[in-house]
Amino acid sequence: MDKFRAFRVHRENNKVFGRVENLNISDLSKGEVVIKASYSSVNYKDALASTGAGKIIRNFPRVSGINVSGYVVSSSDKRFKEGDPVIVTGYEFGVNHDGGYAEYVRVPSDWVVALPKGMSLFNAMAIGTAGFTVALCVQRLEENNQLPELGKFIITGASGGVGNFAIDIMSALGYQVVAVTGKPDRHQSLIDLGADHLLDRNTIDLKGASLEKGQWGGAIDNLGGEILSWLTKTVNVGGNIASVGLAGGTELNTTVMPFILRGVSILGINAPACSMKLRTRLWERLVNDLAPKKIDMIVTNVVQLEDLPDVFKNMLAGKTFGRTVVSINPEK
């Protein structure tokens, strides 16, 4: 196999940086399946990992990118054959194992998911880890008896990829969605995605009693920190909070009051560690009952490998909206 292009992250003199370079397949982490990548996408975790803003990658150099879609080139596992369209997300992909920002990837066969029938490779990465995470949120919420009848459903970090898909999917499931964002210029876009109400993050009074008036039937929280603490105080009896992200901080300051007086539950969402059985089922749901209705609105940017440093910079600065797909070997 000839050399191919990859976005590889290095650490030199305690500085982390990434660049596009030419690699051989032997340069990649070991695995039973080699895939010719068609698309990847950009997640907040990718930006943290690829810039060193978060201590995600421990061993360098590393090809980053925590998800990819493409076609199998070779496989020593009989479950996969040349030409099979597949998806890889989660596990150690793009973290402790070379990831999806490359023209070719090599992974353990147990990480590979067959592309669901009816889903394109482009849409698989438009959905990517962000949409998959929302599907996992829905699964956990359903298991804990979340229902539209419990009241308005609030989504924080609504302008990001997870937030966009959460609005799209939860509104389609019959929930009255409240979208929280600190980007007033995106209000109309969030309404177009399905939000019934908007809440400016900057107007929220985060300093309150240990238990406040119940306002929300449930929540998907992308921020953590003070916002998650506030949600525990304001979710109604029996409501659930799916905790996804930490962009707003890692600390959680609350009391036992919401849990013992209202039965509020915080559901931890760990998409990378999702079992293969559940992972496969959720991807099937994402082309059936949880299929996003407005992918064309959610994908706001399609870029090349060379564009990634600028995308990461803008994402970490809070200047991005929706999903960015990385076109590597696009389908004709």
ZIBELQUI-V847168 format. One record per residue. RES is the residue in one small letter. PHI is phi as a letter, one per 20 degrees, with the letter a starting at -180 (none if undefined). OMEGA is omega in whole degrees, 0 to 359 (* if undefined). D_CENTER is the distance of its C-alpha to the mean C-alpha in Angstrom with 1 decimal. Layout:
res=RES phi=PHI omega=OMEGA d_center=D_CENTER
res=RES phi=PHI omega=OMEGA d_center=D_CENTER
//
This chain:
res=m phi=none omega=179 d_center=32.0
res=d phi=f omega=175 d_center=32.2
res=k phi=f omega=181 d_center=30.1
res=f phi=c omega=184 d_center=26.7
res=r phi=e omega=177 d_center=24.4
res=a phi=b omega=174 d_center=21.5
res=f phi=e omega=188 d_center=19.7
res=r phi=d omega=183 d_center=20.8
res=v phi=e omega=181 d_center=20.4
res=h phi=c omega=170 d_center=23.6
res=r phi=c omega=179 d_center=25.1
res=e phi=c omega=181 d_center=28.7
res=n phi=l omega=179 d_center=30.8
res=n phi=m omega=176 d_center=27.9
res=k phi=d omega=180 d_center=26.0
res=v phi=d omega=179 d_center=22.7
res=f phi=b omega=179 d_center=22.3
res=g phi=c omega=179 d_center=21.0
res=r phi=b omega=175 d_center=23.0
res=v phi=e omega=179 d_center=23.4
res=e phi=b omega=181 d_center=26.1
res=n phi=e omega=182 d_center=27.8
res=l phi=c omega=167 d_center=27.3
res=n phi=d omega=180 d_center=29.0
res=i phi=f omega=179 d_center=27.3
res=s phi=f omega=177 d_center=29.1
res=d phi=f omega=185 d_center=27.2
res=l phi=e omega=173 d_center=23.9
res=s phi=g omega=185 d_center=23.1
res=k phi=f omega=178 d_center=24.9
res=g phi=r omega=183 d_center=23.9
res=e phi=e omega=186 d_center=25.6
res=v phi=c omega=173 d_center=23.7
res=v phi=d omega=185 d_center=23.7
res=i phi=c omega=169 d_center=21.5
res=k phi=e omega=187 d_center=22.2
res=a phi=f omega=173 d_center=18.9
res=s phi=e omega=183 d_center=18.6
res=y phi=b omega=166 d_center=15.2
res=s phi=c omega=176 d_center=12.1
res=s phi=b omega=185 d_center=9.6
res=v phi=d omega=176 d_center=8.7
res=n phi=d omega=179 d_center=5.8
res=y phi=g omega=179 d_center=7.6
res=k phi=f omega=177 d_center=8.2
res=d phi=f omega=180 d_center=9.9
res=a phi=f omega=177 d_center=12.0
res=l phi=f omega=184 d_center=13.0
res=a phi=f omega=189 d_center=13.9
res=s phi=e omega=181 d_center=15.7
res=t phi=d omega=185 d_center=17.8
res=g phi=n omega=178 d_center=18.7
res=a phi=f omega=173 d_center=17.5
res=g phi=c omega=182 d_center=16.0
res=k phi=e omega=183 d_center=17.8
res=i phi=e omega=179 d_center=15.1
res=i phi=e omega=182 d_center=17.4
res=r phi=d omega=183 d_center=20.7
res=n phi=d omega=185 d_center=22.7
res=f phi=c omega=353 d_center=23.4
res=p phi=f omega=182 d_center=23.5
res=r phi=b omega=169 d_center=20.1
res=v phi=f omega=182 d_center=18.4
res=s phi=e omega=183 d_center=14.8
res=g phi=o omega=188 d_center=11.8
res=i phi=e omega=174 d_center=9.4
res=n phi=b omega=181 d_center=9.5
res=v phi=a omega=169 d_center=12.6
res=s phi=c omega=180 d_center=14.8
res=g phi=r omega=183 d_center=18.6
res=y phi=d omega=177 d_center=22.0
res=v phi=f omega=175 d_center=23.6
res=v phi=e omega=178 d_center=26.4
res=s phi=b omega=180 d_center=27.9
res=s phi=b omega=173 d_center=27.4
res=s phi=e omega=177 d_center=29.7
res=d phi=e omega=185 d_center=28.1
res=k phi=f omega=178 d_center=29.9
res=r phi=f omega=183 d_center=26.9
res=f phi=c omega=180 d_center=25.7
res=k phi=c omega=180 d_center=28.0
res=e phi=g omega=179 d_center=28.2
res=g phi=n omega=179 d_center=26.7
res=d phi=f omega=173 d_center=24.2
res=p phi=f omega=188 d_center=20.9
res=v phi=b omega=178 d_center=18.0
res=i phi=c omega=170 d_center=14.3
res=v phi=c omega=173 d_center=13.1
res=t phi=b omega=171 d_center=9.8
res=g phi=m omega=186 d_center=9.8
res=y phi=l omega=180 d_center=13.2
res=e phi=d omega=184 d_center=14.6
res=f phi=f omega=180 d_center=13.5
res=g phi=m omega=180 d_center=13.5
res=v phi=c omega=175 d_center=14.6
res=n phi=d omega=178 d_center=17.9
res=h phi=c omega=182 d_center=18.1
res=d phi=g omega=192 d_center=18.3
res=g phi=d omega=196 d_center=15.1
res=g phi=e omega=179 d_center=14.4
res=y phi=e omega=181 d_center=15.9
res=a phi=b omega=179 d_center=19.2
res=e phi=f omega=174 d_center=21.5
res=y phi=c omega=177 d_center=21.9
res=v phi=c omega=178 d_center=20.0
res=r phi=c omega=188 d_center=21.5
res=v phi=b omega=170 d_center=19.9
res=p phi=f omega=183 d_center=21.3
res=s phi=f omega=181 d_center=21.9
res=d phi=f omega=177 d_center=20.5
res=w phi=e omega=191 d_center=16.9
res=v phi=e omega=177 d_center=17.5
res=v phi=d omega=176 d_center=16.7
res=a phi=f omega=178 d_center=19.1
res=l phi=f omega=179 d_center=17.8
res=p phi=f omega=177 d_center=18.5
res=k phi=f omega=180 d_center=21.6
res=g phi=n omega=179 d_center=21.2
res=m phi=d omega=177 d_center=17.9
res=s phi=e omega=177 d_center=18.2
res=l phi=f omega=177 d_center=16.6
res=f phi=f omega=181 d_center=15.5
res=n phi=f omega=177 d_center=13.9
res=a phi=g omega=179 d_center=12.1
res=m phi=e omega=170 d_center=10.4
res=a phi=f omega=175 d_center=10.2
res=i phi=f omega=174 d_center=8.2
res=g phi=l omega=181 d_center=6.6
res=t phi=f omega=182 d_center=3.8
res=a phi=f omega=180 d_center=2.4
res=g phi=f omega=177 d_center=6.0
res=f phi=f omega=179 d_center=6.7
res=t phi=f omega=177 d_center=5.4
res=v phi=f omega=177 d_center=7.7
res=a phi=f omega=177 d_center=10.2
res=l phi=f omega=175 d_center=10.4
res=c phi=g omega=181 d_center=11.0
res=v phi=g omega=179 d_center=13.6
res=q phi=g omega=181 d_center=15.2
res=r phi=f omega=179 d_center=15.7
res=l phi=f omega=179 d_center=17.0
res=e phi=f omega=180 d_center=19.3
res=e phi=f omega=180 d_center=20.6
res=n phi=d omega=170 d_center=21.6
res=n phi=m omega=172 d_center=23.4
res=q phi=f omega=181 d_center=21.3
res=l phi=c omega=176 d_center=23.2
res=p phi=g omega=183 d_center=23.5
res=e phi=f omega=180 d_center=27.0
res=l phi=f omega=177 d_center=25.9
res=g phi=p omega=183 d_center=25.3
res=k phi=g omega=182 d_center=23.0
res=f phi=d omega=187 d_center=19.3
res=i phi=d omega=181 d_center=17.8
res=i phi=c omega=179 d_center=14.2
res=t phi=e omega=184 d_center=13.8
res=g phi=l omega=190 d_center=12.0
res=a phi=f omega=184 d_center=12.5
res=s phi=e omega=181 d_center=12.6
res=g phi=e omega=183 d_center=9.1
res=g phi=f omega=179 d_center=6.6
res=v phi=f omega=180 d_center=5.4
res=g phi=f omega=179 d_center=9.2
res=n phi=f omega=180 d_center=10.4
res=f phi=f omega=178 d_center=9.3
res=a phi=f omega=178 d_center=10.5
res=i phi=f omega=182 d_center=13.7
res=d phi=g omega=187 d_center=14.3
res=i phi=f omega=182 d_center=13.9
res=m phi=f omega=178 d_center=15.6
res=s phi=f omega=179 d_center=18.4
res=a phi=f omega=178 d_center=19.1
res=l phi=e omega=175 d_center=19.6
res=g phi=o omega=180 d_center=22.2
res=y phi=e omega=173 d_center=20.8
res=q phi=e omega=193 d_center=22.2
res=v phi=e omega=171 d_center=19.2
res=v phi=d omega=182 d_center=19.7
res=a phi=d omega=178 d_center=17.2
res=v phi=d omega=179 d_center=17.4
res=t phi=b omega=174 d_center=17.1
res=g phi=d omega=184 d_center=19.2
res=k phi=d omega=182 d_center=19.5
res=p phi=g omega=182 d_center=22.6
res=d phi=f omega=180 d_center=22.6
res=r phi=d omega=184 d_center=19.5
res=h phi=g omega=183 d_center=21.1
res=q phi=f omega=178 d_center=22.5
res=s phi=f omega=180 d_center=19.3
res=l phi=f omega=175 d_center=17.6
res=i phi=f omega=179 d_center=20.8
res=d phi=f omega=178 d_center=20.7
res=l phi=f omega=178 d_center=17.3
res=g phi=p omega=179 d_center=19.0
res=a phi=f omega=178 d_center=19.3
res=d phi=e omega=181 d_center=22.8
res=h phi=b omega=178 d_center=23.1
res=l phi=c omega=178 d_center=21.8
res=l phi=c omega=179 d_center=22.1
res=d phi=f omega=183 d_center=22.4
res=r phi=g omega=184 d_center=20.8
res=n phi=f omega=180 d_center=23.9
res=t phi=e omega=183 d_center=26.3
res=i phi=f omega=176 d_center=25.0
res=d phi=e omega=184 d_center=27.7
res=l phi=e omega=179 d_center=25.9
res=k phi=d omega=182 d_center=29.3
res=g phi=b omega=179 d_center=30.7
res=a phi=f omega=180 d_center=32.3
res=s phi=f omega=176 d_center=30.8
res=l phi=b omega=181 d_center=30.5
res=e phi=d omega=179 d_center=30.4
res=k phi=g omega=178 d_center=30.9
res=g phi=f omega=183 d_center=28.4
res=q phi=c omega=191 d_center=26.5
res=w phi=c omega=177 d_center=23.3
res=g phi=f omega=180 d_center=23.0
res=g phi=a omega=186 d_center=19.5
res=a phi=b omega=162 d_center=16.3
res=i phi=d omega=185 d_center=12.5
res=d phi=d omega=180 d_center=12.4
res=n phi=e omega=192 d_center=9.8
res=l phi=d omega=186 d_center=12.8
res=g phi=m omega=176 d_center=14.9
res=g phi=l omega=185 d_center=18.4
res=e phi=f omega=180 d_center=21.0
res=i phi=f omega=178 d_center=19.0
res=l phi=f omega=177 d_center=18.0
res=s phi=g omega=179 d_center=21.7
res=w phi=f omega=179 d_center=22.8
res=l phi=f omega=180 d_center=20.8
res=t phi=g omega=182 d_center=22.6
res=k phi=e omega=192 d_center=25.8
res=t phi=d omega=177 d_center=25.3
res=v phi=e omega=183 d_center=23.7
res=n phi=f omega=178 d_center=26.5
res=v phi=g omega=176 d_center=28.2
res=g phi=n omega=183 d_center=26.2
res=g phi=e omega=182 d_center=22.9
res=n phi=c omega=174 d_center=19.6
res=i phi=d omega=174 d_center=16.8
res=a phi=e omega=184 d_center=13.4
res=s phi=e omega=189 d_center=12.4
res=v phi=d omega=193 d_center=8.7
res=g phi=c omega=183 d_center=9.2
res=l phi=c omega=182 d_center=12.3
res=a phi=f omega=180 d_center=12.6
res=g phi=e omega=178 d_center=15.8
res=g phi=p omega=183 d_center=17.3
res=t phi=d omega=182 d_center=17.5
res=e phi=e omega=176 d_center=20.7
res=l phi=c omega=180 d_center=21.3
res=n phi=d omega=181 d_center=24.8
res=t phi=b omega=176 d_center=26.0
res=t phi=c omega=178 d_center=28.9
res=v phi=f omega=188 d_center=29.5
res=m phi=g omega=181 d_center=30.7
res=p phi=f omega=185 d_center=27.7
res=f phi=e omega=182 d_center=27.4
res=i phi=e omega=180 d_center=31.1
res=l phi=d omega=181 d_center=32.3
res=r phi=d omega=181 d_center=29.5
res=g phi=m omega=178 d_center=27.7
res=v phi=f omega=179 d_center=24.3
res=s phi=c omega=169 d_center=21.6
res=i phi=d omega=181 d_center=18.5
res=l phi=d omega=179 d_center=16.2
res=g phi=f omega=182 d_center=14.1
res=i phi=d omega=181 d_center=10.7
res=n phi=c omega=184 d_center=10.3
res=a phi=f omega=182 d_center=8.2
res=p phi=f omega=184 d_center=9.8
res=a phi=e omega=180 d_center=13.2
res=c phi=g omega=180 d_center=13.1
res=s phi=f omega=181 d_center=16.5
res=m phi=f omega=180 d_center=17.1
res=k phi=f omega=179 d_center=19.1
res=l phi=f omega=179 d_center=16.4
res=r phi=g omega=180 d_center=13.7
res=t phi=f omega=180 d_center=16.3
res=r phi=f omega=181 d_center=17.1
res=l phi=f omega=176 d_center=13.7
res=w phi=f omega=176 d_center=13.4
res=e phi=f omega=178 d_center=16.9
res=r phi=f omega=182 d_center=16.2
res=l phi=f omega=173 d_center=13.6
res=v phi=d omega=179 d_center=16.7
res=n phi=c omega=187 d_center=19.0
res=d phi=f omega=178 d_center=18.9
res=l phi=d omega=181 d_center=15.2
res=a phi=f omega=177 d_center=15.3
res=p phi=f omega=182 d_center=14.0
res=k phi=e omega=190 d_center=17.2
res=k phi=c omega=180 d_center=16.4
res=i phi=g omega=182 d_center=14.2
res=d phi=f omega=177 d_center=17.0
res=m phi=e omega=184 d_center=16.6
res=i phi=f omega=177 d_center=12.8
res=v phi=f omega=184 d_center=13.2
res=t phi=d omega=185 d_center=15.3
res=n phi=b omega=172 d_center=15.8
res=v phi=c omega=188 d_center=16.6
res=v phi=c omega=175 d_center=17.7
res=q phi=d omega=179 d_center=19.4
res=l phi=g omega=182 d_center=19.1
res=e phi=f omega=183 d_center=21.7
res=d phi=e omega=190 d_center=19.7
res=l phi=g omega=180 d_center=16.9
res=p phi=g omega=179 d_center=18.8
res=d phi=f omega=178 d_center=19.2
res=v phi=f omega=179 d_center=15.6
res=f phi=f omega=180 d_center=14.7
res=k phi=g omega=181 d_center=17.6
res=n phi=f omega=180 d_center=16.9
res=m phi=f omega=180 d_center=13.3
res=l phi=f omega=178 d_center=14.8
res=a phi=e omega=179 d_center=17.6
res=g phi=m omega=184 d_center=15.7
res=k phi=d omega=180 d_center=17.1
res=t phi=d omega=179 d_center=14.2
res=f phi=b omega=177 d_center=13.2
res=g phi=m omega=187 d_center=10.9
res=r phi=d omega=174 d_center=9.5
res=t phi=d omega=177 d_center=11.4
res=v phi=e omega=177 d_center=12.4
res=v phi=d omega=179 d_center=14.5
res=s phi=e omega=186 d_center=17.7
res=i phi=d omega=171 d_center=19.4
res=n phi=c omega=190 d_center=21.9
res=p phi=f omega=176 d_center=21.3
res=e phi=f omega=178 d_center=22.9
res=k phi=e omega=* d_center=26.3
//
